[in-house]
Amino acid sequence: MDEATEAEVLLLKAWKKYRVALNRVQDQQQYPDVIEWPVAPA
């Protein structure tokens, strides 16, 4: 990733965290009655 800017690296990390959060939706305490969807990076 030597070609990516610092901003691009940070955005990539944010998207990776978002994907992990999506995968953990079913682990939420009130799932499936109440789902708190993660907010996608801008």
Summary of the structure (lengths in Angstrom):
residues: 42
radius of gyration: 13.7
end to end distance: 20.6
largest distance: 44.0
contacts: 71
relative contact order: 0.16
helix: 50%
strand: 0%
